Amino acid sequence: MPMTQTFTLTQNDVVRYLYNETSDEENSLIEEAMIYDRDLMDFYFDCINLKADMDAISMTPSDRAVNRILEYSRNYQPSL
């Protein structure tokens, strides 16, 4: 017999679980909920894939942006 859930599980709880922001007790409840709720498990797997894709993103500023920042800092005169 499954454990009675004492809180309403949300997608936000699953995201917190993904990022290890939940307690051991919450982990148990979330894991059990995902076993019995296919939509919740699918959401979890989608989040895993999305997190991996976001971790692979690398952003680099353009040379123009870097040069504008450097030029600004060369000409910067603080007001006292």
PyMOL Python script that loads the backbone (N, CA, C, O; Angstrom):
from pymol import cmd

cmd.read_pdbstr("""\
ATOM      1  N   MET A   1       0.848  -1.183   0.000  1.00  0.00           N
ATOM      2  CA  MET A   1       0.000   0.000   0.000  1.00  0.00           C
ATOM      3  C   MET A   1       0.892   1.243   0.000  1.00  0.00           C
ATOM      4  O   MET A   1       1.785   1.367   0.838  1.00  0.00           O
ATOM      5  N   PRO A   2       0.647   2.171  -0.948  1.00  0.00           N
ATOM      6  CA  PRO A   2       1.475   3.370  -1.012  1.00  0.00           C
ATOM      7  C   PRO A   2       1.271   4.267   0.199  1.00  0.00           C
ATOM      8  O   PRO A   2       0.202   4.297   0.809  1.00  0.00           O
ATOM      9  N   MET A   3       2.333   4.996   0.524  1.00  0.00           N
ATOM     10  CA  MET A   3       2.298   5.938   1.638  1.00  0.00           C
ATOM     11  C   MET A   3       1.341   7.082   1.300  1.00  0.00           C
ATOM     12  O   MET A   3       1.290   7.528   0.154  1.00  0.00           O
ATOM     13  N   THR A   4       0.609   7.543   2.259  1.00  0.00           N
ATOM     14  CA  THR A   4      -0.293   8.667   2.065  1.00  0.00           C
ATOM     15  C   THR A   4       0.521   9.945   1.960  1.00  0.00           C
ATOM     16  O   THR A   4       1.368  10.237   2.804  1.00  0.00           O
ATOM     17  N   GLN A   5       0.248  10.693   0.911  1.00  0.00           N
ATOM     18  CA  GLN A   5       0.982  11.928   0.686  1.00  0.00           C
ATOM     19  C   GLN A   5       0.441  13.008   1.623  1.00  0.00           C
ATOM     20  O   GLN A   5      -0.771  13.180   1.755  1.00  0.00           O
ATOM     21  N   THR A   6       1.366  13.740   2.277  1.00  0.00           N
ATOM     22  CA  THR A   6       0.945  14.759   3.231  1.00  0.00           C
ATOM     23  C   THR A   6       1.046  16.174   2.665  1.00  0.00           C
ATOM     24  O   THR A   6       0.731  17.142   3.357  1.00  0.00           O
ATOM     25  N   PHE A   7       1.482  16.300   1.418  1.00  0.00           N
ATOM     26  CA  PHE A   7       1.548  17.613   0.792  1.00  0.00           C
ATOM     27  C   PHE A   7       1.194  17.458  -0.677  1.00  0.00           C
ATOM     28  O   PHE A   7       1.247  16.354  -1.218  1.00  0.00           O
ATOM     29  N   THR A   8       0.839  18.543  -1.313  1.00  0.00           N
ATOM     30  CA  THR A   8       0.512  18.509  -2.728  1.00  0.00           C
ATOM     31  C   THR A   8       1.798  18.703  -3.522  1.00  0.00           C
ATOM     32  O   THR A   8       2.460  19.733  -3.400  1.00  0.00           O
ATOM     33  N   LEU A   9       2.141  17.730  -4.319  1.00  0.00           N
ATOM     34  CA  LEU A   9       3.364  17.772  -5.103  1.00  0.00           C
ATOM     35  C   LEU A   9       3.140  18.631  -6.336  1.00  0.00           C
ATOM     36  O   LEU A   9       2.130  18.493  -7.027  1.00  0.00           O
ATOM     37  N   THR A  10       4.086  19.516  -6.607  1.00  0.00           N
ATOM     38  CA  THR A  10       3.991  20.382  -7.780  1.00  0.00           C
ATOM     39  C   THR A  10       5.209  20.175  -8.666  1.00  0.00           C
ATOM     40  O   THR A  10       6.180  19.534  -8.264  1.00  0.00           O
ATOM     41  N   GLN A  11       5.149  20.716  -9.861  1.00  0.00           N
ATOM     42  CA  GLN A  11       6.304  20.656 -10.747  1.00  0.00           C
ATOM     43  C   GLN A  11       7.475  21.419 -10.131  1.00  0.00           C
ATOM     44  O   GLN A  11       8.634  21.070 -10.359  1.00  0.00           O
ATOM     45  N   ASN A  12       7.181  22.444  -9.363  1.00  0.00           N
ATOM     46  CA  ASN A  12       8.232  23.187  -8.679  1.00  0.00           C
ATOM     47  C   ASN A  12       9.005  22.274  -7.722  1.00  0.00           C
ATOM     48  O   ASN A  12      10.225  22.387  -7.606  1.00  0.00           O
ATOM     49  N   ASP A  13       8.298  21.373  -7.040  1.00  0.00           N
ATOM     50  CA  ASP A  13       8.959  20.421  -6.142  1.00  0.00           C
ATOM     51  C   ASP A  13       9.884  19.495  -6.929  1.00  0.00           C
ATOM     52  O   ASP A  13      10.968  19.149  -6.460  1.00  0.00           O
ATOM     53  N   VAL A  14       9.458  19.099  -8.113  1.00  0.00           N
ATOM     54  CA  VAL A  14      10.289  18.226  -8.950  1.00  0.00           C
ATOM     55  C   VAL A  14      11.554  18.970  -9.378  1.00  0.00           C
ATOM     56  O   VAL A  14      12.637  18.385  -9.398  1.00  0.00           O
ATOM     57  N   VAL A  15      11.426  20.240  -9.716  1.00  0.00           N
ATOM     58  CA  VAL A  15      12.600  21.033 -10.106  1.00  0.00           C
ATOM     59  C   VAL A  15      13.547  21.185  -8.908  1.00  0.00           C
ATOM     60  O   VAL A  15      14.763  21.065  -9.058  1.00  0.00           O
ATOM     61  N   ARG A  16      12.993  21.445  -7.734  1.00  0.00           N
ATOM     62  CA  ARG A  16      13.840  21.532  -6.536  1.00  0.00           C
ATOM     63  C   ARG A  16      14.549  20.209  -6.292  1.00  0.00           C
ATOM     64  O   ARG A  16      15.715  20.192  -5.898  1.00  0.00           O
ATOM     65  N   TYR A  17      13.850  19.097  -6.525  1.00  0.00           N
ATOM     66  CA  TYR A  17      14.440  17.759  -6.387  1.00  0.00           C
ATOM     67  C   TYR A  17      15.592  17.594  -7.370  1.00  0.00           C
ATOM     68  O   TYR A  17      16.651  17.079  -7.009  1.00  0.00           O
ATOM     69  N   LEU A  18      15.390  18.025  -8.601  1.00  0.00           N
ATOM     70  CA  LEU A  18      16.414  17.924  -9.646  1.00  0.00           C
ATOM     71  C   LEU A  18      17.693  18.656  -9.240  1.00  0.00           C
ATOM     72  O   LEU A  18      18.799  18.195  -9.525  1.00  0.00           O
ATOM     73  N   TYR A  19      17.533  19.796  -8.575  1.00  0.00           N
ATOM     74  CA  TYR A  19      18.689  20.602  -8.171  1.00  0.00           C
ATOM     75  C   TYR A  19      19.128  20.322  -6.725  1.00  0.00           C
ATOM     76  O   TYR A  19      19.857  21.117  -6.132  1.00  0.00           O
ATOM     77  N   ASN A  20      18.687  19.202  -6.170  1.00  0.00           N
ATOM     78  CA  ASN A  20      19.079  18.787  -4.814  1.00  0.00           C
ATOM     79  C   ASN A  20      18.756  19.838  -3.755  1.00  0.00           C
ATOM     80  O   ASN A  20      19.559  20.093  -2.858  1.00  0.00           O
ATOM     81  N   GLU A  21      17.587  20.439  -3.866  1.00  0.00           N
ATOM     82  CA  GLU A  21      17.162  21.462  -2.916  1.00  0.00           C
ATOM     83  C   GLU A  21      16.032  20.960  -2.019  1.00  0.00           C
ATOM     84  O   GLU A  21      15.295  21.760  -1.442  1.00  0.00           O
ATOM     85  N   THR A  22      15.896  19.659  -1.901  1.00  0.00           N
ATOM     86  CA  THR A  22      14.840  19.066  -1.092  1.00  0.00           C
ATOM     87  C   THR A  22      15.452  18.232   0.028  1.00  0.00           C
ATOM     88  O   THR A  22      16.589  17.769  -0.065  1.00  0.00           O
ATOM     89  N   SER A  23      14.677  18.057   1.073  1.00  0.00           N
ATOM     90  CA  SER A  23      15.126  17.247   2.210  1.00  0.00           C
ATOM     91  C   SER A  23      15.008  15.764   1.871  1.00  0.00           C
ATOM     92  O   SER A  23      14.401  15.399   0.864  1.00  0.00           O
ATOM     93  N   ASP A  24      15.583  14.923   2.703  1.00  0.00           N
ATOM     94  CA  ASP A  24      15.486  13.475   2.507  1.00  0.00           C
ATOM     95  C   ASP A  24      14.024  13.022   2.527  1.00  0.00           C
ATOM     96  O   ASP A  24      13.615  12.167   1.742  1.00  0.00           O
ATOM     97  N   GLU A  25      13.251  13.607   3.434  1.00  0.00           N
ATOM     98  CA  GLU A  25      11.829  13.248   3.527  1.00  0.00           C
ATOM     99  C   GLU A  25      11.088  13.647   2.246  1.00  0.00           C
ATOM    100  O   GLU A  25      10.292  12.873   1.715  1.00  0.00           O
ATOM    101  N   GLU A  26      11.357  14.863   1.756  1.00  0.00           N
ATOM    102  CA  GLU A  26      10.731  15.313   0.511  1.00  0.00           C
ATOM    103  C   GLU A  26      11.157  14.427  -0.654  1.00  0.00           C
ATOM    104  O   GLU A  26      10.343  14.087  -1.512  1.00  0.00           O
ATOM    105  N   ASN A  27      12.447  14.051  -0.680  1.00  0.00           N
ATOM    106  CA  ASN A  27      12.943  13.181  -1.748  1.00  0.00           C
ATOM    107  C   ASN A  27      12.129  11.901  -1.813  1.00  0.00           C
ATOM    108  O   ASN A  27      11.727  11.473  -2.895  1.00  0.00           O
ATOM    109  N   SER A  28      11.885  11.293  -0.673  1.00  0.00           N
ATOM    110  CA  SER A  28      11.119  10.044  -0.630  1.00  0.00           C
ATOM    111  C   SER A  28       9.712  10.248  -1.176  1.00  0.00           C
ATOM    112  O   SER A  28       9.219   9.430  -1.953  1.00  0.00           O
ATOM    113  N   LEU A  29       9.069  11.334  -0.772  1.00  0.00           N
ATOM    114  CA  LEU A  29       7.708  11.610  -1.235  1.00  0.00           C
ATOM    115  C   LEU A  29       7.678  11.883  -2.740  1.00  0.00           C
ATOM    116  O   LEU A  29       6.789  11.409  -3.448  1.00  0.00           O
ATOM    117  N   ILE A  30       8.642  12.639  -3.211  1.00  0.00           N
ATOM    118  CA  ILE A  30       8.699  12.984  -4.635  1.00  0.00           C
ATOM    119  C   ILE A  30       8.976  11.735  -5.465  1.00  0.00           C
ATOM    120  O   ILE A  30       8.333  11.514  -6.491  1.00  0.00           O
ATOM    121  N   GLU A  31       9.924  10.923  -5.026  1.00  0.00           N
ATOM    122  CA  GLU A  31      10.250   9.697  -5.758  1.00  0.00           C
ATOM    123  C   GLU A  31       9.045   8.763  -5.818  1.00  0.00           C
ATOM    124  O   GLU A  31       8.763   8.178  -6.864  1.00  0.00           O
ATOM    125  N   GLU A  32       8.348   8.625  -4.720  1.00  0.00           N
ATOM    126  CA  GLU A  32       7.165   7.769  -4.706  1.00  0.00           C
ATOM    127  C   GLU A  32       6.077   8.326  -5.625  1.00  0.00           C
ATOM    128  O   GLU A  32       5.420   7.574  -6.344  1.00  0.00           O
ATOM    129  N   ALA A  33       5.893   9.642  -5.596  1.00  0.00           N
ATOM    130  CA  ALA A  33       4.882  10.261  -6.446  1.00  0.00           C
ATOM    131  C   ALA A  33       5.210  10.037  -7.920  1.00  0.00           C
ATOM    132  O   ALA A  33       4.315   9.791  -8.729  1.00  0.00           O
ATOM    133  N   MET A  34       6.486  10.120  -8.265  1.00  0.00           N
ATOM    134  CA  MET A  34       6.875   9.929  -9.662  1.00  0.00           C
ATOM    135  C   MET A  34       6.672   8.476 -10.105  1.00  0.00           C
ATOM    136  O   MET A  34       6.400   8.219 -11.278  1.00  0.00           O
ATOM    137  N   ILE A  35       6.802   7.537  -9.182  1.00  0.00           N
ATOM    138  CA  ILE A  35       6.563   6.127  -9.517  1.00  0.00           C
ATOM    139  C   ILE A  35       5.117   5.921  -9.946  1.00  0.00           C
ATOM    140  O   ILE A  35       4.847   5.166 -10.880  1.00  0.00           O
ATOM    141  N   TYR A  36       4.191   6.585  -9.274  1.00  0.00           N
ATOM    142  CA  TYR A  36       2.765   6.380  -9.517  1.00  0.00           C
ATOM    143  C   TYR A  36       2.147   7.385 -10.484  1.00  0.00           C
ATOM    144  O   TYR A  36       1.004   7.202 -10.903  1.00  0.00           O
ATOM    145  N   ASP A  37       2.872   8.442 -10.849  1.00  0.00           N
ATOM    146  CA  ASP A  37       2.329   9.480 -11.728  1.00  0.00           C
ATOM    147  C   ASP A  37       3.224   9.609 -12.957  1.00  0.00           C
ATOM    148  O   ASP A  37       4.282  10.236 -12.902  1.00  0.00           O
ATOM    149  N   ARG A  38       2.799   9.023 -14.042  1.00  0.00           N
ATOM    150  CA  ARG A  38       3.596   9.003 -15.276  1.00  0.00           C
ATOM    151  C   ARG A  38       3.877  10.420 -15.795  1.00  0.00           C
ATOM    152  O   ARG A  38       4.971  10.696 -16.286  1.00  0.00           O
ATOM    153  N   ASP A  39       2.890  11.315 -15.685  1.00  0.00           N
ATOM    154  CA  ASP A  39       3.086  12.695 -16.154  1.00  0.00           C
ATOM    155  C   ASP A  39       4.186  13.392 -15.357  1.00  0.00           C
ATOM    156  O   ASP A  39       4.989  14.142 -15.913  1.00  0.00           O
ATOM    157  N   LEU A  40       4.214  13.139 -14.068  1.00  0.00           N
ATOM    158  CA  LEU A  40       5.243  13.734 -13.216  1.00  0.00           C
ATOM    159  C   LEU A  40       6.625  13.169 -13.571  1.00  0.00           C
ATOM    160  O   LEU A  40       7.613  13.901 -13.607  1.00  0.00           O
ATOM    161  N   MET A  41       6.679  11.871 -13.831  1.00  0.00           N
ATOM    162  CA  MET A  41       7.950  11.246 -14.222  1.00  0.00           C
ATOM    163  C   MET A  41       8.411  11.791 -15.570  1.00  0.00           C
ATOM    164  O   MET A  41       9.596  12.065 -15.756  1.00  0.00           O
ATOM    165  N   ASP A  42       7.481  11.950 -16.509  1.00  0.00           N
ATOM    166  CA  ASP A  42       7.836  12.526 -17.813  1.00  0.00           C
ATOM    167  C   ASP A  42       8.353  13.952 -17.651  1.00  0.00           C
ATOM    168  O   ASP A  42       9.324  14.339 -18.302  1.00  0.00           O
ATOM    169  N   PHE A  43       7.706  14.737 -16.780  1.00  0.00           N
ATOM    170  CA  PHE A  43       8.160  16.097 -16.515  1.00  0.00           C
ATOM    171  C   PHE A  43       9.578  16.080 -15.958  1.00  0.00           C
ATOM    172  O   PHE A  43      10.407  16.898 -16.356  1.00  0.00           O
ATOM    173  N   TYR A  44       9.863  15.162 -15.045  1.00  0.00           N
ATOM    174  CA  TYR A  44      11.204  15.036 -14.459  1.00  0.00           C
ATOM    175  C   TYR A  44      12.239  14.732 -15.546  1.00  0.00           C
ATOM    176  O   TYR A  44      13.296  15.362 -15.588  1.00  0.00           O
ATOM    177  N   PHE A  45      11.940  13.769 -16.424  1.00  0.00           N
ATOM    178  CA  PHE A  45      12.882  13.427 -17.492  1.00  0.00           C
ATOM    179  C   PHE A  45      13.065  14.584 -18.469  1.00  0.00           C
ATOM    180  O   PHE A  45      14.174  14.821 -18.948  1.00  0.00           O
ATOM    181  N   ASP A  46      11.987  15.304 -18.766  1.00  0.00           N
ATOM    182  CA  ASP A  46      12.113  16.493 -19.627  1.00  0.00           C
ATOM    183  C   ASP A  46      13.026  17.530 -18.982  1.00  0.00           C
ATOM    184  O   ASP A  46      13.836  18.163 -19.660  1.00  0.00           O
ATOM    185  N   CYS A  47      12.890  17.701 -17.668  1.00  0.00           N
ATOM    186  CA  CYS A  47      13.731  18.661 -16.942  1.00  0.00           C
ATOM    187  C   CYS A  47      15.194  18.245 -16.960  1.00  0.00           C
ATOM    188  O   CYS A  47      16.081  19.087 -17.102  1.00  0.00           O
ATOM    189  N   ILE A  48      15.446  16.954 -16.817  1.00  0.00           N
ATOM    190  CA  ILE A  48      16.829  16.456 -16.874  1.00  0.00           C
ATOM    191  C   ILE A  48      17.441  16.805 -18.228  1.00  0.00           C
ATOM    192  O   ILE A  48      18.564  17.306 -18.298  1.00  0.00           O
ATOM    193  N   ASN A  49      16.700  16.539 -19.301  1.00  0.00           N
ATOM    194  CA  ASN A  49      17.208  16.835 -20.647  1.00  0.00           C
ATOM    195  C   ASN A  49      17.407  18.333 -20.853  1.00  0.00           C
ATOM    196  O   ASN A  49      18.412  18.753 -21.425  1.00  0.00           O
ATOM    197  N   LEU A  50      16.460  19.132 -20.392  1.00  0.00           N
ATOM    198  CA  LEU A  50      16.573  20.578 -20.517  1.00  0.00           C
ATOM    199  C   LEU A  50      17.770  21.111 -19.745  1.00  0.00           C
ATOM    200  O   LEU A  50      18.489  21.981 -20.238  1.00  0.00           O
ATOM    201  N   LYS A  51      17.992  20.595 -18.534  1.00  0.00           N
ATOM    202  CA  LYS A  51      19.132  21.020 -17.717  1.00  0.00           C
ATOM    203  C   LYS A  51      20.441  20.684 -18.426  1.00  0.00           C
ATOM    204  O   LYS A  51      21.365  21.497 -18.444  1.00  0.00           O
ATOM    205  N   ALA A  52      20.521  19.492 -19.009  1.00  0.00           N
ATOM    206  CA  ALA A  52      21.736  19.088 -19.733  1.00  0.00           C
ATOM    207  C   ALA A  52      21.969  19.997 -20.936  1.00  0.00           C
ATOM    208  O   ALA A  52      23.101  20.397 -21.208  1.00  0.00           O
ATOM    209  N   ASP A  53      20.899  20.321 -21.652  1.00  0.00           N
ATOM    210  CA  ASP A  53      21.033  21.227 -22.798  1.00  0.00           C
ATOM    211  C   ASP A  53      21.491  22.611 -22.362  1.00  0.00           C
ATOM    212  O   ASP A  53      22.344  23.215 -23.013  1.00  0.00           O
ATOM    213  N   MET A  54      20.935  23.117 -21.269  1.00  0.00           N
ATOM    214  CA  MET A  54      21.329  24.448 -20.784  1.00  0.00           C
ATOM    215  C   MET A  54      22.769  24.445 -20.286  1.00  0.00           C
ATOM    216  O   MET A  54      23.488  25.426 -20.472  1.00  0.00           O
ATOM    217  N   ASP A  55      23.199  23.352 -19.654  1.00  0.00           N
ATOM    218  CA  ASP A  55      24.576  23.273 -19.175  1.00  0.00           C
ATOM    219  C   ASP A  55      25.574  23.276 -20.335  1.00  0.00           C
ATOM    220  O   ASP A  55      26.730  23.660 -20.159  1.00  0.00           O
ATOM    221  N   ALA A  56      25.129  22.850 -21.516  1.00  0.00           N
ATOM    222  CA  ALA A  56      26.016  22.781 -22.676  1.00  0.00           C
ATOM    223  C   ALA A  56      26.137  24.116 -23.402  1.00  0.00           C
ATOM    224  O   ALA A  56      26.991  24.268 -24.276  1.00  0.00           O
ATOM    225  N   ILE A  57      25.294  25.083 -23.053  1.00  0.00           N
ATOM    226  CA  ILE A  57      25.326  26.387 -23.724  1.00  0.00           C
ATOM    227  C   ILE A  57      26.558  27.167 -23.286  1.00  0.00           C
ATOM    228  O   ILE A  57      26.866  27.264 -22.098  1.00  0.00           O
ATOM    229  N   SER A  58      27.247  27.713 -24.263  1.00  0.00           N
ATOM    230  CA  SER A  58      28.411  28.548 -23.978  1.00  0.00           C
ATOM    231  C   SER A  58      28.214  29.879 -24.689  1.00  0.00           C
ATOM    232  O   SER A  58      28.023  29.935 -25.904  1.00  0.00           O
ATOM    233  N   MET A  59      28.264  30.939 -23.907  1.00  0.00           N
ATOM    234  CA  MET A  59      28.067  32.263 -24.499  1.00  0.00           C
ATOM    235  C   MET A  59      29.366  33.050 -24.417  1.00  0.00           C
ATOM    236  O   MET A  59      30.046  33.057 -23.391  1.00  0.00           O
ATOM    237  N   THR A  60      29.693  33.709 -25.519  1.00  0.00           N
ATOM    238  CA  THR A  60      30.906  34.513 -25.595  1.00  0.00           C
ATOM    239  C   THR A  60      30.536  35.877 -26.159  1.00  0.00           C
ATOM    240  O   THR A  60      29.834  35.950 -27.168  1.00  0.00           O
ATOM    241  N   PRO A  61      30.991  36.964 -25.531  1.00  0.00           N
ATOM    242  CA  PRO A  61      30.671  38.287 -26.066  1.00  0.00           C
ATOM    243  C   PRO A  61      31.396  38.518 -27.394  1.00  0.00           C
ATOM    244  O   PRO A  61      32.460  37.950 -27.639  1.00  0.00           O
ATOM    245  N   SER A  62      30.818  39.339 -28.223  1.00  0.00           N
ATOM    246  CA  SER A  62      31.459  39.665 -29.502  1.00  0.00           C
ATOM    247  C   SER A  62      32.706  40.507 -29.242  1.00  0.00           C
ATOM    248  O   SER A  62      32.840  41.135 -28.191  1.00  0.00           O
ATOM    249  N   ASP A  63      33.609  40.508 -30.209  1.00  0.00           N
ATOM    250  CA  ASP A  63      34.812  41.344 -30.100  1.00  0.00           C
ATOM    251  C   ASP A  63      34.432  42.815 -29.981  1.00  0.00           C
ATOM    252  O   ASP A  63      35.083  43.573 -29.263  1.00  0.00           O
ATOM    253  N   ARG A  64      33.379  43.215 -30.686  1.00  0.00           N
ATOM    254  CA  ARG A  64      32.929  44.609 -30.627  1.00  0.00           C
ATOM    255  C   ARG A  64      32.518  44.977 -29.203  1.00  0.00           C
ATOM    256  O   ARG A  64      32.878  46.046 -28.712  1.00  0.00           O
ATOM    257  N   ALA A  65      31.771  44.105 -28.543  1.00  0.00           N
ATOM    258  CA  ALA A  65      31.326  44.391 -27.174  1.00  0.00           C
ATOM    259  C   ALA A  65      32.524  44.496 -26.232  1.00  0.00           C
ATOM    260  O   ALA A  65      32.583  45.398 -25.396  1.00  0.00           O
ATOM    261  N   VAL A  66      33.468  43.583 -26.365  1.00  0.00           N
ATOM    262  CA  VAL A  66      34.664  43.614 -25.508  1.00  0.00           C
ATOM    263  C   VAL A  66      35.437  44.900 -25.746  1.00  0.00           C
ATOM    264  O   VAL A  66      35.872  45.545 -24.792  1.00  0.00           O
ATOM    265  N   ASN A  67      35.611  45.276 -26.990  1.00  0.00           N
ATOM    266  CA  ASN A  67      36.357  46.508 -27.312  1.00  0.00           C
ATOM    267  C   ASN A  67      35.653  47.745 -26.777  1.00  0.00           C
ATOM    268  O   ASN A  67      36.316  48.670 -26.307  1.00  0.00           O
ATOM    269  N   ARG A  68      34.327  47.784 -26.836  1.00  0.00           N
ATOM    270  CA  ARG A  68      33.585  48.938 -26.305  1.00  0.00           C
ATOM    271  C   ARG A  68      33.763  49.047 -24.795  1.00  0.00           C
ATOM    272  O   ARG A  68      33.910  50.147 -24.263  1.00  0.00           O
ATOM    273  N   ILE A  69      33.749  47.912 -24.107  1.00  0.00           N
ATOM    274  CA  ILE A  69      33.946  47.916 -22.647  1.00  0.00           C
ATOM    275  C   ILE A  69      35.356  48.377 -22.306  1.00  0.00           C
ATOM    276  O   ILE A  69      35.546  49.184 -21.397  1.00  0.00           O
ATOM    277  N   LEU A  70      36.344  47.867 -23.032  1.00  0.00           N
ATOM    278  CA  LEU A  70      37.730  48.262 -22.779  1.00  0.00           C
ATOM    279  C   LEU A  70      37.942  49.753 -23.059  1.00  0.00           C
ATOM    280  O   LEU A  70      38.625  50.446 -22.305  1.00  0.00           O
ATOM    281  N   GLU A  71      37.352  50.228 -24.145  1.00  0.00           N
ATOM    282  CA  GLU A  71      37.467  51.652 -24.480  1.00  0.00           C
ATOM    283  C   GLU A  71      36.827  52.512 -23.398  1.00  0.00           C
ATOM    284  O   GLU A  71      37.385  53.536 -23.004  1.00  0.00           O
ATOM    285  N   TYR A  72      35.673  52.104 -22.922  1.00  0.00           N
ATOM    286  CA  TYR A  72      34.995  52.843 -21.855  1.00  0.00           C
ATOM    287  C   TYR A  72      35.872  52.892 -20.606  1.00  0.00           C
ATOM    288  O   TYR A  72      36.018  53.943 -19.981  1.00  0.00           O
ATOM    289  N   SER A  73      36.455  51.747 -20.247  1.00  0.00           N
ATOM    290  CA  SER A  73      37.253  51.725 -19.015  1.00  0.00           C
ATOM    291  C   SER A  73      38.549  52.527 -19.161  1.00  0.00           C
ATOM    292  O   SER A  73      39.044  53.078 -18.179  1.00  0.00           O
ATOM    293  N   ARG A  74      39.099  52.597 -20.367  1.00  0.00           N
ATOM    294  CA  ARG A  74      40.307  53.419 -20.589  1.00  0.00           C
ATOM    295  C   ARG A  74      39.994  54.905 -20.408  1.00  0.00           C
ATOM    296  O   ARG A  74      40.832  55.668 -19.928  1.00  0.00           O
ATOM    297  N   ASN A  75      38.799  55.305 -20.790  1.00  0.00           N
ATOM    298  CA  ASN A  75      38.425  56.721 -20.753  1.00  0.00           C
ATOM    299  C   ASN A  75      37.652  57.096 -19.480  1.00  0.00           C
ATOM    300  O   ASN A  75      37.276  58.255 -19.306  1.00  0.00           O
ATOM    301  N   TYR A  76      37.423  56.156 -18.622  1.00  0.00           N
ATOM    302  CA  TYR A  76      36.618  56.407 -17.435  1.00  0.00           C
ATOM    303  C   TYR A  76      37.382  57.285 -16.438  1.00  0.00           C
ATOM    304  O   TYR A  76      38.536  57.018 -16.102  1.00  0.00           O
ATOM    305  N   GLN A  77      36.713  58.324 -15.984  1.00  0.00           N
ATOM    306  CA  GLN A  77      37.302  59.185 -14.958  1.00  0.00           C
ATOM    307  C   GLN A  77      36.254  59.308 -13.853  1.00  0.00           C
ATOM    308  O   GLN A  77      35.207  59.922 -14.054  1.00  0.00           O
ATOM    309  N   PRO A  78      36.533  58.733 -12.705  1.00  0.00           N
ATOM    310  CA  PRO A  78      35.550  58.785 -11.626  1.00  0.00           C
ATOM    311  C   PRO A  78      35.358  60.219 -11.137  1.00  0.00           C
ATOM    312  O   PRO A  78      36.293  61.020 -11.111  1.00  0.00           O
ATOM    313  N   SER A  79      34.135  60.514 -10.757  1.00  0.00           N
ATOM    314  CA  SER A  79      33.862  61.841 -10.186  1.00  0.00           C
ATOM    315  C   SER A  79      33.980  61.742  -8.674  1.00  0.00           C
ATOM    316  O   SER A  79      33.363  60.884  -8.043  1.00  0.00           O
ATOM    317  N   LEU A  80      34.750  62.600  -8.126  1.00  0.00           N
ATOM    318  CA  LEU A  80      34.969  62.577  -6.679  1.00  0.00           C
ATOM    319  C   LEU A  80      34.189  63.603  -5.956  1.00  0.00           C
ATOM    320  O   LEU A  80      34.278  63.696  -4.731  1.00  0.00           O
TER     321      LEU A  80
END
""", "prot")
cmd.dss("prot")
cmd.show_as("cartoon", "prot")
cmd.util.cbc("prot")
cmd.orient("prot")
